[in-house]
């Protein structure tokens, strides 16, 4: 669909849709009849405290009993959602909004430029390549050809330094497991190489182009690879043309089975750097090997230690001879840029190039003999340029003061760089910048059937329960009245040092068009203000995250944006835990809740797949002290009979091997039994899908339409079609 027809369609639909207030009475005025969920007598003893777990059997995702339960729950849920009067209208509009051309940030390797492109509604973005900046682009890898339903995704690519071959990772059904293949770039032909059981890893080529490093776990035992605990992560080298059985182990610490290990080779091919840590949110140890001659690398070189504790983060961004340049929060909670000479690696000999500032240094890149840095300033992006001696050279003017630079691509040998920028009102566009001449110019900026000029985003600050000042973005139509009547969607995450920054979301754009308010607070537990902000929302301090979210809701009500009857909440993964916790702590504060792929059983989360790695943020129930605070907020264990909980739509997926679906299964079953009013408590279980990454576009649209229809209905919104 071309730009002109898009604009015509946009104008026509806007004229045809009128949002009018209504109550959720009428259709679905009563809760549906839920499938029976038999309980059991399972009781666990935690440090002398008995804790029942009657739906333990739902943890077995692929048992016949669980599969029958999933089918029965989905039948009720999809019947309910399918009969919502505005569901079809929303799906049509979401499809139109999604149908815009999207480009990834181009990057160069071996004289070739690589980028992704999606012409709008393809289930997966296509990988393209062209000879130099002005060459003719051609399709290199089309993931849409790998499966009929778009459920096989390419989860990462790595071109060889000479530009001859492309290593790529495949994810099936949304799983975190990866298999690797290698494609000849000139011919598009796949080689015979096939590597399996990779996880939490990229691919990094040796400078000779003969093979690459990757990380993997041992092949899982038994039939179910989606539930078992993952231990003994190791880094291997795969040489092209050889079977995986012959891959060489490069980094391994068998005495540390819970370390997660990632490795990369510096751009000059001289050093292999390994990062090892026992958790997904803590710091990492850093090791290295001097490979010697890059075209004849010594993979058996001795492993040397650079950082021997997990108290900090350290990420290499480039090198110059024996000198590594890295971003680290070691002795700098909001990070600094340092130079480390591996001929004198002691920490006392490190040189600070860009010191810690009042704002968070997210990342740095080496472009055209300079350092290009990304900062977060109150959760908004700022890009600054520094000379090699640390002298600040200026700030790149971005298209909008409230937005996110999500990626920077460049090379130290060239002055050209590309960056991706997006906001709540504008989708991600690719921009070009020259560090020699300056000037940010659009390179690939999409046209979307959405008028951003009708809306505005503002950032406000509110006070949490303990007096902490917390930022929040609020986006809405410019003519919104602060009379407490606005349907509002409050979304957050609050964990694992992850920063929640402005981004464009088609579902949220639809919500804004319908007259809704979108609010996104930056809770403690995230990374918006560095490690101190992160730690303030972990372990025994996790309640701070929930308090921050509740205070955000109360602030929106106090300021007249909304009311409890018009307030919906959502979050995914750790954000699903957030929603589950606050809806059980303050059920009267929210009308609608959407916990997605959430961590709901805080007493057993560590027993599945990679769950044990989250203990750095959460703590574990086998520790008596941690048991007490985990039980105090665990969503599953704080549902009480005859309590009126919000209208709830739980979403998960059968192939989620990060937060296994048993969390959501048990929570939904318990909530259905406990619900003390007619508010529905439904669970929507996607099949052949995982935690979210790589979800086909078609599935994403259908799920978004279901969620929006459910939310709109229970907030009293009706989309009326005008002839």
C-alpha positions as CSV (number, residue, x, y, z in Angstrom):
1,X,0.0,0.0,0.0
2,X,1.4,3.3,-1.1
3,X,1.6,6.5,1.0
4,X,-1.3,8.2,-0.7
5,X,-3.7,5.3,-0.3
6,X,-2.7,5.0,3.3
7,X,-3.6,8.6,4.0
8,X,-7.0,8.1,2.3
9,X,-7.7,5.0,4.3
10,X,-6.7,6.8,7.5
11,X,-8.9,9.8,7.0
12,X,-11.8,7.6,6.1
13,X,-11.6,5.4,9.2
14,X,-11.1,8.3,11.6
15,X,-14.3,9.8,10.2
16,X,-16.1,6.5,10.7
17,X,-15.3,5.8,14.3
18,X,-16.9,7.6,17.2
19,X,-16.0,6.6,20.8
20,X,-18.9,7.0,23.2
21,X,-19.0,6.3,26.9
22,X,-20.9,3.3,28.1
23,X,-21.0,0.9,30.9
24,X,-19.9,-2.7,30.6
25,X,-23.5,-3.9,31.1
26,X,-25.4,-5.9,28.4
27,X,-23.3,-8.5,26.7
28,X,-21.1,-10.3,29.2
29,X,-22.8,-8.7,32.2
30,X,-22.1,-11.9,34.1
31,X,-18.9,-13.9,34.3
32,X,-18.6,-16.8,31.9
33,X,-18.8,-20.4,33.0
34,X,-15.2,-21.5,33.5
35,X,-13.9,-25.0,32.9
36,X,-13.5,-27.1,36.0
37,X,-10.0,-27.1,37.4
38,X,-9.5,-30.0,39.8
39,X,-7.4,-29.3,42.8
40,X,-5.0,-31.6,44.6
41,X,-3.7,-32.1,48.1
42,X,-0.1,-31.0,47.3
43,X,1.4,-29.0,50.2
44,X,4.9,-27.8,50.5
45,X,6.8,-27.1,53.7
46,X,8.8,-23.9,53.7
47,X,10.9,-23.5,56.8
48,X,8.0,-24.8,59.0
49,X,5.2,-23.1,57.0
50,X,2.8,-25.2,55.0
51,X,1.9,-23.8,51.7
52,X,-0.8,-25.6,49.5
53,X,-0.3,-25.8,45.8
54,X,-3.5,-27.4,44.6
55,X,-2.9,-26.8,40.9
56,X,0.7,-28.1,40.8
57,X,-0.3,-30.5,38.0
58,X,-0.7,-27.5,35.6
59,X,3.1,-27.1,35.7
60,X,3.4,-30.1,33.3
61,X,2.6,-28.1,30.1
62,X,2.4,-31.1,27.8
63,X,0.5,-33.6,29.9
64,X,-2.8,-34.8,28.5
65,X,-4.7,-33.3,31.4
66,X,-3.0,-29.9,31.0
67,X,-3.6,-29.9,27.2
68,X,-7.3,-30.6,27.8
69,X,-7.4,-27.7,30.3
70,X,-5.7,-25.3,27.9
71,X,-8.1,-26.2,25.1
72,X,-11.1,-25.8,27.4
73,X,-9.9,-22.4,28.8
74,X,-9.1,-21.2,25.3
75,X,-12.6,-22.2,24.1
76,X,-14.2,-20.0,26.8
77,X,-11.8,-17.1,26.3
78,X,-12.0,-16.9,22.5
79,X,-15.8,-17.3,22.6
80,X,-16.0,-14.4,25.0
81,X,-13.5,-12.2,23.1
82,X,-15.0,-13.1,19.7
83,X,-18.4,-11.8,20.8
84,X,-17.2,-8.4,21.9
85,X,-18.9,-5.9,19.6
86,X,-15.8,-3.9,18.7
87,X,-13.3,-6.7,18.3
88,X,-13.5,-6.9,14.5
89,X,-13.3,-3.1,14.1
90,X,-10.2,-3.0,16.3
91,X,-8.5,-5.8,14.3
92,X,-9.1,-4.0,11.0
93,X,-7.7,-0.7,12.3
94,X,-4.7,-2.5,13.9
95,X,-4.0,-4.2,10.6
96,X,-4.0,-0.8,8.8
97,X,-1.8,0.8,11.4
98,X,0.7,-2.1,11.2
99,X,0.9,-1.9,7.5
100,X,3.8,0.5,7.2
101,X,7.4,-0.1,5.9
102,X,10.0,-0.6,8.6
103,X,13.7,-0.6,8.3
104,X,16.5,-1.8,10.7
105,X,19.6,0.2,11.2
106,X,22.1,-0.7,8.5
107,X,25.6,-1.9,9.5
108,X,28.7,-2.6,7.4
109,X,30.9,-5.7,7.3
110,X,33.4,-6.7,4.6
111,X,32.4,-3.8,2.4
112,X,28.7,-4.9,2.4
113,X,25.8,-3.1,4.0
114,X,23.2,-5.2,5.9
115,X,19.8,-4.2,7.0
116,X,16.3,-5.5,7.7
117,X,13.0,-4.5,6.0
118,X,9.4,-5.3,6.5
119,X,7.0,-4.0,3.9
120,X,4.2,-3.9,6.4
121,X,2.4,-7.1,7.2
122,X,5.1,-9.7,6.7
123,X,5.2,-12.0,9.8
124,X,9.0,-11.6,10.0
125,X,11.3,-8.9,8.8
126,X,13.5,-9.8,5.8
127,X,17.3,-9.4,5.8
128,X,18.8,-7.5,2.9
129,X,22.4,-6.9,1.7
130,X,23.9,-4.4,-0.8
131,X,27.4,-3.7,-2.1
132,X,28.5,-0.5,-0.4
133,X,26.3,2.5,0.5
134,X,25.1,3.0,-3.1
135,X,24.8,-0.6,-4.3
136,X,21.6,-2.4,-5.4
137,X,20.0,-4.1,-2.4
138,X,19.0,-7.8,-2.7
139,X,17.3,-10.2,-0.3
140,X,19.8,-12.3,1.6
141,X,17.5,-14.2,4.1
142,X,13.7,-14.3,4.3
143,X,12.5,-15.9,7.5
144,X,9.0,-16.0,6.2
145,X,10.1,-18.9,4.0
146,X,11.2,-21.0,7.0
147,X,7.7,-21.9,8.1
148,X,4.2,-21.6,6.8
149,X,2.8,-19.8,9.8
150,X,5.7,-17.4,10.5
151,X,6.5,-19.2,13.7
152,X,10.2,-19.7,12.8
153,X,12.2,-16.5,13.4
154,X,15.7,-15.3,12.7
155,X,17.0,-14.3,16.2
156,X,20.3,-12.8,15.1
157,X,22.8,-12.6,12.3
158,X,26.6,-12.2,12.1
159,X,28.4,-11.6,8.8
160,X,32.0,-12.9,8.6
161,X,34.7,-10.1,8.6
162,X,35.4,-10.7,4.9
163,X,31.7,-10.4,4.0
164,X,31.6,-13.9,2.4
165,X,29.3,-15.7,4.8
166,X,26.5,-15.0,7.2
167,X,25.9,-17.0,10.4
168,X,22.3,-16.8,11.5
169,X,20.4,-18.0,14.5
170,X,16.9,-19.6,14.3
171,X,14.2,-19.6,17.0
172,X,11.2,-21.9,16.6
173,X,7.9,-21.3,18.2
174,X,9.2,-18.4,20.3
175,X,11.6,-20.6,22.2
176,X,14.8,-19.3,23.7
177,X,16.7,-22.2,22.2
178,X,18.7,-21.4,19.1
179,X,20.1,-23.3,16.2
180,X,22.7,-21.8,13.9
181,X,23.2,-22.1,10.2
182,X,25.7,-20.4,7.7
183,X,24.8,-18.9,4.4
184,X,27.0,-17.9,1.5
185,X,26.3,-14.2,0.9
186,X,27.1,-14.2,-2.8
187,X,25.0,-17.2,-3.7
188,X,22.4,-17.3,-1.0
189,X,23.2,-21.0,-0.5
190,X,23.3,-22.5,3.0
191,X,26.3,-24.6,3.9
192,X,26.0,-27.9,5.6
193,X,26.9,-26.5,9.0
194,X,24.2,-27.0,11.6
195,X,24.8,-26.1,15.3
196,X,22.1,-26.8,18.0
197,X,21.3,-26.0,21.7
198,X,22.5,-22.4,21.7
199,X,20.9,-20.1,24.3
200,X,21.5,-16.5,25.5
201,X,24.2,-16.0,22.9
202,X,25.3,-14.3,19.8
203,X,27.9,-15.3,17.2
204,X,31.3,-13.8,16.9
205,X,33.6,-14.7,14.0
206,X,37.4,-15.1,14.2
207,X,39.2,-12.7,12.0
208,X,40.1,-15.4,9.5
209,X,36.4,-16.1,8.7
210,X,37.0,-19.8,9.4
211,X,34.5,-20.1,12.2
212,X,32.7,-18.4,15.1
213,X,32.2,-18.5,18.8
214,X,28.8,-19.2,20.4
215,X,27.5,-20.3,23.8
216,X,25.3,-23.3,24.5
217,X,24.0,-25.7,27.1
218,X,24.3,-29.4,27.0
219,X,21.6,-31.1,25.0
220,X,18.5,-31.4,27.3
221,X,17.7,-34.9,28.5
222,X,14.2,-36.3,28.1
223,X,11.5,-35.2,25.7
224,X,10.6,-31.8,27.2
225,X,13.3,-29.2,26.6
226,X,11.0,-26.3,27.5
227,X,10.8,-26.9,31.3
228,X,14.0,-28.4,32.6
229,X,16.6,-26.2,34.4
230,X,19.5,-24.9,32.3
231,X,23.0,-25.3,33.7
232,X,26.6,-25.5,32.5
233,X,26.7,-22.8,29.9
234,X,29.9,-22.9,27.8
235,X,31.5,-21.1,24.9
236,X,32.5,-23.2,21.8
237,X,34.2,-22.5,18.5
238,X,32.6,-23.9,15.4
239,X,34.9,-24.3,12.4
240,X,33.0,-24.2,9.1
241,X,32.8,-27.6,7.4
242,X,33.1,-29.6,10.6
243,X,30.3,-31.4,12.6
244,X,29.2,-29.8,15.9
245,X,30.7,-32.8,17.7
246,X,34.1,-31.5,16.8
247,X,33.5,-27.9,18.1
248,X,36.3,-26.7,20.4
249,X,35.5,-25.6,24.0
250,X,37.0,-22.1,24.4
251,X,35.5,-20.9,27.8
252,X,34.1,-23.1,30.4
253,X,33.9,-23.2,34.2
254,X,32.4,-26.6,35.1
255,X,32.8,-25.8,38.8
256,X,30.4,-22.9,38.3
257,X,27.3,-24.6,36.7
258,X,25.1,-21.5,37.2
259,X,27.2,-19.1,35.3
260,X,25.8,-17.7,32.1
261,X,28.7,-17.0,29.7
262,X,28.8,-14.8,26.6
263,X,31.9,-14.2,24.4
264,X,33.0,-11.9,21.6
265,X,36.1,-11.3,19.6
266,X,37.4,-7.7,19.3
267,X,37.1,-6.1,15.8
268,X,40.9,-6.5,15.2
269,X,40.6,-10.2,15.9
270,X,43.2,-10.3,18.6
271,X,41.3,-10.8,21.8
272,X,38.4,-13.1,22.8
273,X,36.5,-11.5,25.7
274,X,34.2,-13.6,27.9
275,X,31.6,-12.3,30.4
276,X,30.4,-14.7,33.1
277,X,27.7,-14.1,35.7
278,X,25.4,-16.2,37.9
279,X,22.3,-14.0,37.3
280,X,20.5,-12.1,34.7
281,X,20.5,-8.8,36.7
282,X,23.8,-8.8,38.5
283,X,27.3,-7.9,37.4
284,X,29.7,-10.1,35.4
285,X,33.2,-11.4,35.7
286,X,35.4,-10.6,32.7
287,X,38.0,-12.9,31.2
288,X,40.1,-12.8,28.0
289,X,42.4,-14.7,25.7
290,X,45.1,-13.2,23.6
291,X,44.6,-15.0,20.3
292,X,47.8,-13.7,18.8
293,X,47.8,-13.6,15.1
294,X,44.2,-12.8,14.0
295,X,44.5,-14.9,10.9
296,X,45.8,-17.9,12.9
297,X,44.1,-17.4,16.2
298,X,45.2,-19.5,19.2
299,X,41.9,-20.6,20.7
300,X,43.8,-22.7,23.3
301,X,45.5,-19.6,24.6
302,X,45.4,-19.3,28.4
303,X,42.3,-17.7,29.9
304,X,43.2,-14.6,31.9
305,X,41.1,-12.8,34.5
306,X,40.3,-9.1,34.2
307,X,37.5,-8.8,36.7
308,X,37.0,-11.5,39.3
309,X,33.8,-10.6,41.0
310,X,30.2,-9.9,40.0
311,X,29.9,-6.5,41.7
312,X,29.8,-4.5,38.4
313,X,29.0,-4.5,34.7
314,X,31.7,-4.1,32.1
315,X,31.2,-4.0,28.3
316,X,34.0,-3.7,25.7
317,X,33.1,-1.4,22.8
318,X,36.3,-1.6,20.8
319,X,40.1,-1.8,21.0
320,X,43.3,-0.3,19.8
321,X,46.2,-2.7,20.0
322,X,46.4,-4.0,23.6
323,X,44.0,-1.3,24.8
324,X,40.3,-2.1,25.4
325,X,37.7,0.6,25.6
326,X,34.7,-0.2,27.8
327,X,31.7,1.1,29.5
328,X,31.4,0.1,33.2
329,X,29.6,0.9,36.4
330,X,32.6,-0.1,38.4
331,X,33.1,2.7,40.9
332,X,30.5,4.6,38.9
333,X,26.8,3.8,39.5
334,X,25.7,5.7,36.3
335,X,28.6,4.3,34.3
336,X,31.8,5.8,32.8
337,X,34.0,5.1,29.8
338,X,37.4,3.7,30.5
339,X,40.6,2.5,28.7
340,X,42.2,-0.7,29.9
341,X,45.6,-1.7,28.6
342,X,45.9,-5.5,28.8
343,X,49.6,-5.3,29.2
344,X,48.9,-3.5,32.5
345,X,45.3,-4.8,33.3
346,X,45.3,-4.0,37.0
347,X,42.3,-1.8,37.9
348,X,44.6,0.9,39.4
349,X,46.0,1.4,35.8
350,X,42.7,1.9,34.1
351,X,42.2,5.4,32.6
352,X,38.8,7.2,32.8
353,X,38.0,8.9,29.4
354,X,34.5,10.0,30.1
355,X,33.7,10.2,33.8
356,X,30.4,9.4,35.5
357,X,27.8,12.2,35.2
358,X,24.5,12.9,36.8
359,X,22.8,11.0,33.9
360,X,23.1,7.4,33.0
361,X,25.6,6.5,30.3
362,X,23.8,3.6,28.5
363,X,26.4,2.8,25.8
364,X,29.2,4.1,23.6
365,X,30.4,3.4,20.0
366,X,33.6,4.2,18.2
367,X,32.8,6.2,15.1
368,X,35.3,8.1,12.9
369,X,37.9,8.4,15.6
370,X,35.4,9.6,18.2
371,X,33.2,8.2,20.9
372,X,29.5,8.5,20.3
373,X,27.6,8.0,23.6
374,X,24.0,7.3,24.5
375,X,22.7,8.8,27.7
376,X,19.4,8.6,29.5
377,X,18.2,11.9,30.9
378,X,15.2,11.2,33.0
379,X,14.4,8.1,30.8
380,X,14.8,10.2,27.6
381,X,17.7,9.7,25.1
382,X,20.5,12.1,24.5
383,X,23.5,11.4,22.2
384,X,26.8,13.1,23.0
385,X,30.1,13.0,21.1
386,X,33.5,12.9,22.7
387,X,37.1,13.2,21.4
388,X,39.4,10.3,22.1
389,X,40.9,12.2,25.0
390,X,37.4,12.7,26.6
391,X,36.8,16.2,25.5
392,X,33.1,16.7,24.9
393,X,32.4,17.9,21.3
394,X,28.7,18.4,21.4
395,X,25.2,16.8,21.4
396,X,23.3,15.5,18.4
397,X,19.9,17.2,18.0
398,X,17.2,14.6,17.9
399,X,13.9,14.8,16.1
400,X,11.9,15.0,19.4
401,X,13.0,15.9,23.0
402,X,11.0,12.9,24.3
403,X,12.2,9.8,22.5
404,X,14.6,6.9,22.4
405,X,17.7,6.2,20.4
406,X,17.7,2.4,20.4
407,X,20.7,1.6,18.2
408,X,23.8,3.3,16.8
409,X,25.7,1.8,13.9
410,X,29.1,3.0,12.7
411,X,32.8,2.2,12.2
412,X,35.9,3.8,13.6
413,X,37.4,4.1,10.1
414,X,34.5,6.1,8.7
415,X,32.7,9.3,9.8
416,X,29.2,8.0,8.8
417,X,26.9,6.5,11.3
418,X,23.2,5.5,11.6
419,X,20.9,5.6,14.5
420,X,17.3,4.6,15.2
421,X,15.0,7.0,16.9
422,X,11.3,6.7,18.0
423,X,8.8,8.3,20.4
424,X,5.4,7.4,21.7
425,X,3.9,9.1,18.6
426,X,6.4,8.3,15.9
427,X,7.6,4.8,14.8
428,X,11.3,4.0,14.7
429,X,13.0,5.7,11.9
430,X,16.6,5.4,10.7
431,X,18.7,8.6,10.6
432,X,22.2,9.3,9.2
433,X,24.8,11.5,10.9
434,X,28.3,12.4,9.9
435,X,30.6,13.1,12.9
436,X,32.9,15.3,10.7
437,X,30.3,17.6,9.3
438,X,27.3,17.2,11.7
439,X,23.7,17.3,10.8
440,X,21.1,14.6,11.4
441,X,19.2,13.7,8.3
442,X,16.4,11.2,7.7
443,X,17.6,8.0,6.0
444,X,14.5,5.7,6.2
445,X,11.6,7.2,8.1
446,X,8.3,5.3,7.8
447,X,5.0,6.7,6.9
448,X,2.3,5.4,9.2
449,X,-1.5,5.9,9.0
450,X,-1.5,7.8,12.3
451,X,-1.5,11.6,12.8
452,X,0.9,12.4,15.7
453,X,-0.1,16.1,15.6
454,X,-3.4,15.3,17.3
455,X,-1.6,14.0,20.5
456,X,1.0,15.1,23.0
457,X,3.4,13.5,25.4
458,X,4.4,15.1,28.7
459,X,6.7,14.0,31.5
460,X,5.6,14.5,35.0
461,X,7.0,13.5,38.4
462,X,5.1,12.1,41.4
463,X,6.0,11.0,44.9
464,X,6.0,7.3,45.9
465,X,5.0,6.0,49.3
466,X,8.5,6.5,50.9
467,X,9.0,9.9,49.4
468,X,10.9,8.9,46.3
469,X,10.5,11.1,43.2
470,X,9.4,8.9,40.2
471,X,9.1,10.0,36.6
472,X,6.1,9.1,34.4
473,X,5.3,9.8,30.7
474,X,1.7,10.5,29.8
475,X,0.4,10.6,26.3
476,X,-3.1,11.6,25.1
477,X,-5.1,13.7,22.7
478,X,-4.4,17.4,23.0
479,X,-8.0,18.1,23.9
480,X,-8.2,15.7,26.8
481,X,-10.2,17.0,29.8
482,X,-8.9,16.4,33.3
483,X,-12.2,15.5,34.7
484,X,-11.5,11.9,35.8
485,X,-13.5,10.3,33.0
486,X,-10.7,9.2,30.6
487,X,-10.1,5.5,30.0
488,X,-6.4,5.1,30.9
489,X,-3.8,2.3,30.4
490,X,-1.0,2.3,32.9
491,X,1.9,0.1,31.8
492,X,5.3,-0.5,33.5
493,X,8.1,-3.1,34.1
494,X,10.3,-2.2,37.1
495,X,13.1,-4.8,37.2
496,X,16.3,-6.4,36.0
497,X,18.0,-3.0,35.4
498,X,15.9,-2.6,32.3
499,X,15.0,0.9,31.3
500,X,11.5,1.6,30.0
501,X,11.8,4.4,27.5
502,X,9.5,6.1,24.9
503,X,8.6,3.8,22.0
504,X,5.9,3.6,19.3
505,X,3.4,0.8,19.7
506,X,0.6,0.2,17.2
507,X,-1.7,-1.1,19.9
508,X,-1.1,2.1,22.0
509,X,-1.6,4.2,18.9
510,X,-5.0,2.6,18.4
511,X,-5.8,3.2,22.1
512,X,-4.9,6.9,21.8
513,X,-7.1,7.3,18.7
514,X,-10.0,5.8,20.6
515,X,-9.6,8.5,23.2
516,X,-7.6,6.6,25.8
517,X,-4.7,7.9,27.9
518,X,-1.4,6.0,28.0
519,X,0.8,6.3,31.1
520,X,4.3,4.8,31.5
521,X,6.1,5.3,34.8
522,X,9.8,4.5,35.4
523,X,9.7,2.4,38.5
524,X,12.5,1.5,40.8
525,X,14.1,-1.9,39.8
526,X,14.7,-0.5,36.3
527,X,17.9,0.9,35.0
528,X,16.8,4.5,34.2
529,X,19.0,6.0,36.9
530,X,21.7,3.4,37.2
531,X,22.5,0.6,39.5
532,X,21.3,2.3,42.7
533,X,17.8,2.8,41.2
534,X,17.9,-0.9,40.1
535,X,18.9,-2.2,43.5
536,X,16.2,-0.1,45.2
537,X,13.7,-2.4,43.6
538,X,15.2,-5.8,44.3
539,X,14.9,-8.6,46.8
540,X,13.6,-7.3,50.2
541,X,13.1,-3.9,48.5
542,X,10.8,-5.3,45.7
543,X,7.8,-3.8,47.4
544,X,9.2,-0.4,46.4
545,X,8.3,-1.3,42.8
546,X,4.7,-2.1,43.6
547,X,4.4,1.1,45.7
548,X,5.8,3.2,42.9
549,X,3.2,1.7,40.5
550,X,0.3,2.2,43.0
551,X,1.4,5.8,43.6
552,X,1.4,6.4,39.8
553,X,-2.2,5.2,39.6
554,X,-3.2,7.4,42.6
555,X,-1.4,10.4,41.0
556,X,-3.3,9.9,37.7
557,X,-6.6,9.8,39.7
558,X,-5.7,12.8,41.9
559,X,-4.7,14.9,38.8
560,X,-8.0,14.2,37.1
561,X,-6.7,12.0,34.3
562,X,-8.8,9.0,35.3
563,X,-10.7,7.2,38.0
564,X,-10.5,3.6,39.4
565,X,-13.5,2.7,37.2
566,X,-11.6,3.9,34.1
567,X,-8.1,2.6,34.9
568,X,-6.5,-0.5,33.3
569,X,-3.0,-1.9,34.0
570,X,-0.6,-4.0,32.1
571,X,2.8,-5.4,32.0
572,X,4.8,-8.4,30.7
573,X,7.2,-10.9,32.2
574,X,8.5,-9.2,35.3
575,X,5.9,-6.6,34.4
576,X,3.3,-9.4,34.6
577,X,4.5,-10.1,38.1
578,X,4.0,-6.3,38.8
579,X,0.4,-6.5,37.6
580,X,-0.3,-9.6,39.6
581,X,1.1,-8.1,42.7
582,X,-0.7,-4.8,42.6
583,X,-4.1,-6.2,41.6
584,X,-3.9,-8.5,44.6
585,X,-2.7,-5.7,46.9
586,X,-5.1,-3.0,45.7
587,X,-7.9,-4.7,43.7
588,X,-10.3,-1.8,44.2
589,X,-7.9,0.6,42.5
590,X,-8.1,-0.9,39.0
591,X,-11.0,-1.9,36.7
592,X,-9.0,-4.0,34.2
593,X,-5.8,-6.0,34.6
594,X,-3.6,-7.6,31.9
595,X,-0.7,-9.7,33.3
596,X,1.3,-11.0,30.3
597,X,3.7,-14.0,30.5
598,X,4.1,-13.1,34.2
599,X,6.2,-14.6,37.0
600,X,3.3,-15.5,39.3
601,X,4.6,-18.2,41.6
602,X,7.5,-16.5,43.5
603,X,8.1,-19.6,45.6
604,X,8.9,-22.0,42.7
605,X,10.0,-19.8,39.8
606,X,13.7,-20.8,40.2
607,X,12.9,-24.5,39.5
608,X,12.2,-24.0,35.8
609,X,14.5,-23.4,32.8
610,X,16.5,-20.2,33.5
611,X,14.4,-19.1,36.5
612,X,17.2,-19.7,38.9
613,X,19.2,-16.8,37.3
614,X,16.6,-14.3,38.5
615,X,17.4,-14.8,42.1
616,X,19.7,-11.7,42.1
617,X,16.6,-9.6,41.6
618,X,14.2,-11.7,43.6
619,X,15.8,-13.9,46.1
620,X,14.8,-17.6,46.6
621,X,12.3,-19.3,48.8
622,X,14.8,-21.8,50.0
623,X,16.3,-18.9,52.0
624,X,14.1,-18.4,55.1
625,X,14.3,-14.6,55.0
626,X,13.6,-14.4,51.3
627,X,10.7,-16.8,51.7
628,X,8.9,-14.3,54.0
629,X,9.1,-11.4,51.6
630,X,8.5,-13.5,48.5
631,X,5.3,-15.0,50.0
632,X,4.2,-11.5,51.0
633,X,3.8,-10.3,47.4
634,X,3.7,-13.5,45.3
635,X,0.6,-13.0,43.1
636,X,-0.4,-16.7,43.2
637,X,-0.3,-16.8,47.0
638,X,-2.1,-13.6,47.7
639,X,-5.5,-14.3,46.0
640,X,-8.2,-14.6,48.6
641,X,-11.7,-16.1,48.1
642,X,-14.8,-13.8,47.8
643,X,-12.6,-10.8,46.8
644,X,-13.7,-8.7,43.9
645,X,-10.7,-8.5,41.6
646,X,-10.5,-6.4,38.4
647,X,-11.7,-7.8,35.0
648,X,-8.5,-9.8,34.1
649,X,-7.2,-11.2,30.9
650,X,-4.1,-13.3,31.6
651,X,-2.0,-14.1,28.5
652,X,0.8,-16.6,28.0
653,X,2.1,-19.0,25.4
654,X,2.6,-22.8,25.3
655,X,6.2,-22.6,24.1
656,X,7.4,-20.0,26.6
657,X,10.6,-21.5,28.0
658,X,11.7,-18.4,29.8
659,X,8.6,-17.8,32.1
660,X,7.0,-21.2,31.7
661,X,3.2,-21.1,31.2
662,X,2.6,-22.9,34.4
663,X,2.9,-19.6,36.2
664,X,-0.1,-18.2,34.3
665,X,-2.0,-21.5,34.4
666,X,-1.9,-21.7,38.2
667,X,-2.7,-18.0,38.7
668,X,-5.7,-18.1,36.3
669,X,-7.1,-21.2,37.9
670,X,-6.7,-19.7,41.4
671,X,-8.1,-16.4,40.4
672,X,-11.2,-18.0,38.8
673,X,-11.9,-19.9,42.0
674,X,-11.3,-16.8,44.2
675,X,-13.2,-14.1,42.2
676,X,-15.9,-12.7,44.3
677,X,-17.8,-10.7,41.7
678,X,-18.9,-10.9,38.1
679,X,-15.7,-9.4,36.6
680,X,-14.4,-12.1,34.2
681,X,-11.0,-13.8,34.8
682,X,-9.9,-15.2,31.5
683,X,-6.7,-16.8,30.2
684,X,-5.6,-16.5,26.6
685,X,-3.0,-19.2,25.7
686,X,-1.2,-18.7,22.4
687,X,0.0,-21.9,20.7
688,X,3.3,-22.3,18.9
689,X,4.5,-19.1,20.5
690,X,6.9,-18.1,23.3
691,X,7.9,-15.2,25.5
692,X,7.3,-12.6,22.8
693,X,10.3,-12.3,20.6
694,X,9.8,-13.4,17.0
695,X,6.0,-13.4,17.3
696,X,4.5,-13.4,13.8
697,X,2.8,-10.1,12.8
698,X,-0.5,-11.9,12.2
699,X,-0.5,-13.4,15.7
700,X,0.6,-10.1,17.2
701,X,-2.4,-8.2,15.6
702,X,-4.9,-10.8,16.7
703,X,-3.7,-10.8,20.3
704,X,-3.6,-7.0,20.4
705,X,-7.2,-6.8,19.1
706,X,-8.3,-9.2,21.8
707,X,-6.6,-7.3,24.6
708,X,-7.9,-3.9,23.3
709,X,-11.4,-5.2,22.9
710,X,-11.4,-6.6,26.4
711,X,-10.0,-3.5,27.9
712,X,-12.3,-1.1,26.0
713,X,-15.4,-3.2,26.9
714,X,-14.7,-3.2,30.6
715,X,-13.8,0.4,30.8
716,X,-17.1,1.3,29.1
717,X,-15.8,2.3,25.7
718,X,-17.8,1.6,22.6
719,X,-16.6,2.2,19.0
720,X,-19.7,3.2,17.0
721,X,-19.4,3.0,13.2
722,X,-21.1,6.0,11.5
723,X,-22.5,5.2,8.0
